[in-house]
Amino acid sequence: MFRKNEEACGEWSPENVELCAERQDTILDSAAQMLQNGGLLVYSTCTFAPQENEGTISRFLKRYPAFSIVKPGKPECFSPGRPDWIPEPAPGIEATMRLWPHKLKGEGHFLAVLRKEGTLSDISSLPIRKDGNRGASEKECGEFLTFASQSLKGWQGGNYLFFGEQLYLLPPGMPSLKGLKVLRPGLHLGTMKKNRFEPSHALALALKPDEVCLSAELVSGEENKDYGPAFAWLNGETFPLTGEKGWYLITVDGYSIGWGKLAGGIMKNHYPKGLRKNWR
């Protein structure tokens, strides 16, 4: 954060690092209780501090011996965890990963993948309480179903739930949310507006080009030399295109980055304003 926010430099202190590490311990304690046997837990930070990285994982494994470190495939630009930077490192802590800004695009990050012993159960067979989530009817989801028939290939559907104007697709076997406050009850599909449906950014990121009827591929441009179409799109700009009007999944190198809507030969930009960045 130092490079992005000058105020962060003044807020840093050894005491604050220790407080953050204690907070991470508490978060992981809660995550451990919620995770099914056989499940995976991914722990990631945006700090260099060993106390919050290798130290946090080592303390966690000491408290929860049912967990073990998973060694995933590691890109060449990732570095192994550093047992020499902390006291009492957990066995295999080298299988965690560090990301350095001089080796890849980004800042300083840490990543660890943990597995809880046991066999993962089929959540679709779990019972749902009688006072469970009241799903939205097909009539209530009419605008979305119209969008799905026009824009998505082979949409399977499922159980839908409204939070105000926001429509979500519930995971199979979702238990009752009654009395609970949640950030999102499932995959955010989009917003139901007056006589129309506007798909969400989350839905775009969950889809692949072969799962939509219309898509447009952008060129990323050569790093530090060319301000390419993809960078222009991330900056909120539009581009001309000849084609069928409607919602398009915008992709770069085959990866989905958001929605665009073609009308009058112009691809209107629906990349979230809060994520836009001036690359010029």
C-alpha positions in Angstrom: 0.0 0.0 0.0 3.0 2.4 0.5 3.3 3.0 -3.3 -0.5 3.5 -3.7 -1.2 5.5 -0.6 1.3 7.8 1.0 -0.8 7.9 4.3 -0.1 4.2 4.7 3.5 4.9 5.3 2.7 7.1 8.3 0.2 4.5 9.7 2.7 1.7 9.7 4.3 0.6 13.0 5.6 -2.7 14.5 2.6 -2.5 16.9 0.1 -2.2 14.0 1.7 -5.2 12.3 1.2 -7.3 15.5 -2.5 -6.1 15.7 -3.0 -7.1 12.1 -1.5 -10.5 12.7 -3.8 -11.1 15.7 -6.8 -10.1 13.5 -5.7 -12.6 10.9 -5.5 -15.4 13.5 -9.1 -14.6 14.5 -10.3 -14.7 10.9 -8.7 -18.0 10.3 -10.2 -19.4 13.5 -13.6 -18.6 12.2 -12.8 -20.0 8.7 -11.6 -23.3 10.2 -14.9 -23.8 12.0 -16.9 -23.2 8.9 -14.9 -25.3 6.5 -16.1 -28.8 5.7 -13.8 -31.8 6.2 -11.8 -32.3 3.0 -12.3 -28.6 2.1 -9.7 -26.1 0.9 -8.9 -22.8 2.6 -6.9 -20.2 0.6 -5.2 -17.5 2.7 -3.9 -14.5 1.0 -2.5 -11.1 2.1 -1.2 -7.9 0.5 1.8 -7.4 2.9 5.4 -8.4 3.2 5.2 -8.8 7.0 6.3 -12.3 8.0 4.1 -12.1 11.1 1.0 -11.9 8.9 2.2 -14.5 6.4 4.4 -17.4 7.3 3.9 -16.6 11.0 0.1 -16.7 10.7 0.1 -20.0 8.8 2.6 -21.6 11.3 0.5 -20.5 14.3 -2.7 -21.7 12.6 -1.3 -25.2 11.9 -0.1 -25.4 15.5 -3.7 -24.7 16.7 -5.3 -26.9 14.0 -3.3 -30.0 13.3 -6.2 -31.3 11.1 -5.0 -28.9 8.4 -2.0 -29.2 6.1 -0.3 -27.1 3.5 -1.1 -27.9 -0.1 1.7 -27.4 -2.7 -0.1 -26.0 -5.8 1.5 -25.5 -9.2 3.8 -22.5 -8.8 4.6 -20.0 -11.6 8.2 -19.2 -12.1 7.6 -15.6 -10.9 6.4 -16.8 -7.5 8.8 -17.3 -4.7 8.6 -19.9 -1.9 7.7 -19.0 1.7 10.6 -18.0 4.1 10.9 -20.2 7.2 14.1 -18.3 8.1 12.0 -15.1 8.7 9.9 -16.4 11.6 10.3 -18.3 14.9 9.0 -21.9 14.9 8.1 -22.2 11.3 5.6 -25.0 10.4 6.9 -28.0 8.5 6.5 -27.4 4.8 6.1 -23.6 5.1 8.2 -23.4 1.9 5.1 -24.5 0.0 3.5 -21.2 0.6 4.1 -18.5 -1.9 5.3 -14.9 -2.0 4.7 -12.5 -4.9 7.3 -9.7 -5.3 6.7 -6.4 -7.3 10.1 -6.7 -9.0 9.2 -10.2 -10.4 5.6 -9.6 -11.6 2.9 -7.0 -12.1 1.5 -6.0 -8.7 2.6 -5.2 -5.2 3.7 -7.5 -2.3 1.5 -10.5 -1.7 1.5 -13.8 0.1 -0.5 -17.0 -0.6 -1.1 -20.3 1.2 -3.4 -23.1 0.3 -4.6 -25.4 3.2 -6.6 -28.6 3.2 -8.7 -29.9 6.1 -8.4 -33.6 6.6 -11.4 -35.8 5.8 -13.7 -36.4 2.9 -15.7 -33.6 1.3 -19.4 -34.3 1.4 -22.0 -33.6 -1.3 -23.7 -30.3 -0.2 -26.6 -31.0 -2.5 -27.7 -33.7 -0.2 -27.7 -31.5 2.9 -31.2 -30.8 4.4 -32.7 -27.4 4.0 -34.7 -26.1 6.9 -38.5 -25.6 6.4 -38.0 -21.9 7.1 -35.4 -21.7 4.4 -34.9 -19.1 1.6 -38.0 -18.3 -0.4 -37.0 -18.5 -3.9 -38.1 -16.1 -6.6 -40.7 -17.3 -9.0 -40.2 -17.5 -12.8 -42.6 -14.6 -13.1 -40.6 -12.5 -10.8 -37.4 -13.4 -12.7 -39.1 -12.7 -16.1 -36.7 -10.0 -17.3 -33.6 -12.1 -16.3 -34.9 -15.2 -18.0 -35.5 -13.1 -21.2 -31.9 -11.9 -20.9 -30.7 -15.5 -20.4 -32.5 -16.8 -23.4 -31.1 -14.0 -25.6 -27.6 -13.8 -24.2 -26.5 -17.1 -22.6 -26.0 -20.5 -24.1 -27.5 -23.5 -22.2 -28.3 -21.6 -19.0 -29.3 -24.3 -16.5 -31.0 -22.0 -14.0 -31.5 -22.9 -10.4 -32.9 -21.3 -7.3 -33.1 -17.5 -7.4 -33.3 -15.0 -4.6 -33.9 -11.3 -4.5 -32.2 -8.8 -2.1 -34.1 -5.7 -3.1 -33.6 -5.2 -6.8 -30.6 -7.5 -6.8 -31.0 -11.0 -8.1 -28.8 -13.9 -7.0 -28.4 -17.5 -8.0 -28.3 -19.6 -4.8 -25.7 -22.5 -4.5 -27.2 -26.0 -4.3 -28.2 -27.0 -0.8 -28.0 -23.4 0.6 -29.2 -23.5 4.2 -31.6 -20.9 5.6 -30.3 -17.3 5.8 -33.1 -16.3 8.1 -31.7 -14.0 10.8 -28.3 -13.8 9.2 -26.6 -10.8 7.6 -24.6 -11.9 4.5 -22.7 -9.9 2.0 -23.9 -12.0 -0.9 -26.1 -15.1 -0.7 -24.8 -16.5 -4.0 -23.7 -15.5 -7.5 -24.9 -11.9 -8.2 -26.7 -12.1 -11.5 -27.6 -8.5 -11.9 -30.2 -5.8 -11.2 -33.9 -5.8 -12.0 -34.8 -2.4 -13.3 -38.0 -1.0 -14.8 -39.0 -3.6 -17.4 -35.3 -4.6 -18.0 -32.5 -6.6 -16.5 -28.9 -5.4 -16.3 -26.3 -8.2 -15.8 -23.7 -7.8 -13.1 -19.9 -7.7 -13.4 -19.8 -10.8 -11.2 -21.8 -12.8 -13.7 -19.5 -11.6 -16.5 -16.4 -12.9 -14.6 -18.2 -16.2 -14.0 -18.8 -16.8 -17.7 -16.6 -18.1 -20.5 -16.8 -16.9 -24.1 -18.4 -20.2 -25.3 -21.2 -19.7 -22.7 -22.6 -16.5 -24.2 -24.2 -15.7 -27.6 -22.2 -12.6 -28.2 -18.6 -11.7 -27.3 -15.9 -9.3 -28.3 -12.2 -9.9 -27.9 -9.9 -7.0 -27.2 -6.1 -6.7 -27.7 -4.2 -6.0 -24.5 -1.3 -4.0 -26.2 2.4 -4.3 -25.5 3.4 -3.4 -22.0 4.7 0.2 -21.6 4.7 0.7 -25.3 1.2 0.6 -26.6 -2.0 1.9 -25.1 -4.1 -0.9 -26.4 -7.9 -1.4 -26.7 -8.1 -3.4 -23.5 -6.5 -0.6 -21.5 -8.9 1.9 -23.1 -11.8 -0.3 -22.1 -10.6 -0.5 -18.5 -10.5 3.3 -18.6 -14.2 3.4 -19.4 -14.0 4.2 -23.1 -16.2 2.9 -25.9 -15.3 1.4 -29.3 -17.0 1.0 -32.6 -18.2 -2.4 -33.7 -20.3 -3.8 -36.5 -22.5 -6.6 -35.3 -25.8 -7.7 -33.7 -27.0 -5.3 -31.0 -27.2 -6.6 -27.5 -25.1 -7.6 -24.5 -21.5 -8.7 -25.3 -19.1 -10.5 -23.0 -15.8 -8.5 -23.4 -12.7 -10.6 -23.2 -8.9 -10.2 -23.3 -6.8 -13.2 -24.3 -9.9 -15.4 -23.7 -10.5 -14.1 -20.2 -13.8 -12.3 -19.4 -13.4 -8.7 -18.1 -17.0 -7.4 -18.1 -20.0 -6.5 -20.1 -20.6 -4.2 -23.1 -23.8 -3.4 -24.9 -23.8 -2.8 -28.6 -26.2 -0.2 -30.0 -25.9 2.0 -33.0 -22.5 0.6 -33.9 -21.0 1.7 -30.6 -20.0 -0.7 -27.8 -21.2 1.0 -24.6 -18.9 0.4 -21.7 -20.4 -1.3 -18.6 -17.1 -1.9 -16.8 -17.8 -0.8 -13.2 -16.9 2.8 -12.6 -15.2 2.0 -9.3 -12.7 -0.3 -11.0 -11.8 2.0 -13.9 -8.2 3.2 -14.1 -6.6 5.8 -16.2 -3.8 4.0 -18.1 -2.7 6.9 -20.2 
